[in-house]
């Protein structure tokens, strides 16, 4: 209170923890599972379904192997950037606390409707130009871990107090800072995510799990922590593993992209390692890109972890991100 805050003990007492059912989208023979709104994972699901819609309609070539992935294929990166913009745009326009949603027709089922996503993707996408639009706030920091036990049980865990040290306020006698997730609200009173009492804000944390579509058995557990990079990372890691056929460590190590604000003219941050011919083609298409991001600046791309389970042998194969501290280990 002495710093101008309005949070009271009564507010904390009224908090109720929710245990919502996860949501998913299918890409080829797997399903990517995410936390539902008020989480942002739906942005990655929309992008993933939009990408498959483009493949199925023949608007882009089907991604077949590692050579068709973003670092070496301009058409693939172009399509994934455009679908990511659509996913971020939908999320920032409609994601809110579902228990306090006013326009119930614009709910999670509507957002994930495959016909809606395909129509929007096919109507918007131009194979030769960057035209998609969206909106997303700047990124921030998070931590995560992945665990799979001998029985095949998997946990994808992400935790954050948001924006590094949250509010920066440490309660007297405690050894932690208070989070500042209220930053995720929109101050436009007409927006679905408008600030209001007893309401959950737009939330960035999205652990992810991939399952086989025919059995829902574990394919992989993954995360790409890092604020608003997370749905973009889940899209890229899923495509790398499923379409590119690469191993978990390779998927983690491949250069990534991050759309800084998700708008049509927004800067697409491109990590060092993407072929120059790909970058030139993206510029020709009209993408506003900043390439060659390296060293500490790579934090914009988040930090990823994956544990993949071999369907036939049950062998676990892990990858951990060299962009930060962390490791893969058995126990």
N, C-alpha and C positions, 0 to 999 in steps of 0.2 A: 504493500500500500504506500510506503514512503517514497516509492519511485513512480507513483501515479497509476499503479495497477488497480483493477477493480475486482479481481478474483477473490472470493471469500471462502471460508471453511465450509459454508453451506453448499457452495458450488461443488467442491470436492466430494462432499457427502452424497450429493445427488448423482454423481457419475455412475453409469451402469455399463459394464463391459459387454460387448456384443460378440457373438460367435457365429458369424454368417456363413452360409454355404458358399464354397468357391464357385467361380464361373470359369468357363473354358471356351476355346475356339479350336477347331480342327484345322490342321495343316498337313495335307497328305495323310500319312498313316499314324500321326500322333495328335494328341490334344495338349495344348498349353493351358495350365490351370493357374488362376490368379485370384487374389483377394478382390471381392466385388466393390463397387462404389459404397462408401465415399473414397475408395482407393483409386489410383490412376492406372491400375493394371489393364483396364479395359481399353486404354489407348493402344497398347501393344497388340491386344487381341484383334482390334479393328484393323490395324495395319497388317497383321498376319493374314487375316481373311481377305483383305483387299489385294494383297500380293498374290494369293492363290487364285483369286478371281481373274486377275490379269493373265496369269499363266493358263488357266482353263479356257479363257476366251481367245487365246492366241495373241494377245496384245503385247506380250513379251515372250521370249524363248523360255522354256522350262529350265530352271536352274538344275544342272545335272551333277556337277562335281566341283572340286575346289577351284578349278579354272573359271567357273561361272560366278564366283562370289565377288563381293564388293571390291576388294583390293585390286582385282585384275579385270573387272567387267564394268564398264560405264553404264550399259543398259540396266544391269542389276542394281547398281548403286542408285541410279536415277529413279527406278521404280520404288526401291525401298525408302528413299528420301521422301518421295511424293506420298506414299502410303503412310509413312510416319507422320507427315504433316496432317493428313486427314484424321488419323487417330488422335493426335494431340488436340486438333481443333475440336473434334467431337467431345473429348474429355473435358477440355476447358470450358466448353459451352454448356454441358449438361450434367457432368458428374457433381453430385452433392450428397448430402445425407439422405438416403432413400426413405427414412422414417419421417422426414420433414419436407418431402418433395411436393411441390404444389402442382406441377404439370405432370401428372402420373402417366400420361400417355408417352412421355419421353423417358421411359424407365430403362432399366438394364436390359430387359428382353428386347426392347425396341432398338437400343444401341447395338446389340449383338446380332440382330436379325440378318441372316446371311444374304437375303435378297436385297435388303436396304444397303448393306455394305457393298455388295457387288455392283449394284446400280450406281452408287455414288462413285466408286472407284472407276468404273468404265466410263461414266459420264465426264469425270474430271481429268483422267489421265491422258496425257499427250506424250507419245514415245520420243518426241523431239524437243519438247519444251518443258520447263519447270512452271507449273501453273497452280499447284495445290495451295490452299491457304489453311491457316490454323493459328492457334495462340497458345503460348506456354511461358510461364515465368522462369527466372534463372535457376540454375542448378545449385545443389548443396551437398553436404556430406552425411554418410551413413556407414554402419558396419553390418556384417552378416556372416553366417556360417552355414554349411551344408553337412548333414550327417546321414549315413545309411548304415544300418546294423546288419548282422549276419542273417537275420530273418527277412531282410528286404524292406524293413520299415524305413521310411525316409522323412527327414525334416529339412525344410527350407526356412531359415530364420533370418529376419532382418530387424534391426533396432536402431532408433535414432532419436536424439533430442532436437534435431533439425538445425541447420545452418551452423554447424560446427559445435558451438557450446550453447545451443538453445537460446534462452533469454539472457544467459550469462549471470543469472541470479542463483545463489546457493542458499537454500533455507538454513536458518540457524541450527547448528548442531548436526547438519547432514553433510554427506560427502558427494553430493551430486548437484548438477544444475537443473533448473526447471526447463522443460521443453517449451517451444514457442510455436506450436502447430496452429495457433490462431492466425498466423501469417497466411495460411492457406485459404482463408475466407475472401470473398469478393465484397467490396464496399458498395457495389451497385445494388440498391435495395430490390431491384427487379430481377436480379440474377438468381438462378436456382441455388447457387452456392453463397448466397448473401449471408452476412454475419447476423446471427440470431441466437437467443438463449437456448440451452439444452440441445444444441445442434453440433454435429461433427463436421469439421472443415474438409475440403479437398485434401487428400492425404497421399504422400509420395511413396510410402513403404509398400513394396510388392514382392514378397518371396514368390518363387515360381517352381512348378513341377511339371514335367512332361510325362505323359503316359501313352502306352500303345492304345490306339483307338479301338481295336477289336476286343481287348481284354481289360483295359484300364490298368494293366500291370505297369510297374515302374519302368520308364525309359531313362529319365534323368531328373535329378534335382539341381536347380540352378538359381543364381541371383546375379544381378549387375547393379550393386548398390551405387548410389550417387545421385540423390535428389531426382530431378526430372529426366535424367538420363535413363532411368530404370526401364520403362517400357520400350525405349529405343534399343537398349541393350538386350532385352529379352527377345525382341524380334530378330536381331542380328545373330544372337547365339543359337536360336532355334533353327534359323535358316542354315547357318554354318554346319550344325550337327546333322540335320535331317536332309537338306537338299545337297549340301556340299560334301557330306559324308566324312567330315574330318573328325579327329579325336578330340576329347574335351580340352586338352592343353592347347592344341592348335586353335580351337575355336576361341579360347580365352585370349590367345596371343595375337590373333589376326587384327590388323588395324581397324578401328571403329569410326563411326561418324556420330555426331551429336548436333541436332538442330537447336541452336541456342534459344530461339524464341518461337519457333514453329510457324512463323508467318511466311507469306509468299516471298518476301524479300529478305527474310531472316538469314543470318549467317549459318551455313552448315560447316561446323568444325570438322576437319578431316585429319585424322591422325597420320603422323609420319609413317611412310611405308606403302602408301597407295601409289600405284604406277602413275607417272606423269601424264601418260596418254589418257588415262581415265580422268584425271583432273582437268585436262584441257577440254575433253568432251563435255564434262559437266558444266564448265564455264560457257561453252558454246550453246548449251541447252538453256542457259539463263540462270543456273544455280549461283547464288551468292555464296562462295565458299572461302574458307580460310584454311589453307592446307599446311602440311608440315608441322603440325602440333606435336611437340616432343617434350622430353624431360619432365619437369614438375608440372608443366601446363597440361600434361596428359590426364591430370585428375578430372578434367571435364568429362572424360569418357567413363568415369566410374571405375569400380573394381569388381571383377567377376569371379565366381567360383562355380564349378560344375562337378557332379558325381554322376557318371553314366553306368547303368547296369546292363551287362551283356545278356540278351534275351535267352540265348541257348545255354550258356555256361554259368550265368550268375556272377561272373567276375565283375568287380567294380573298378572303374577307370576314372581317375579324378584329374582336375586341372585347377590351378590356383593362379591368381593374377600377379604378374611381376610388376604391375604398375604401383603396387603398394606392398606392405608387409602381409605375411600369410603364407600358408603352405598346405600341401596335400599329404595326409598321413594315414596309415592303417592302424588298427588297434586290436 
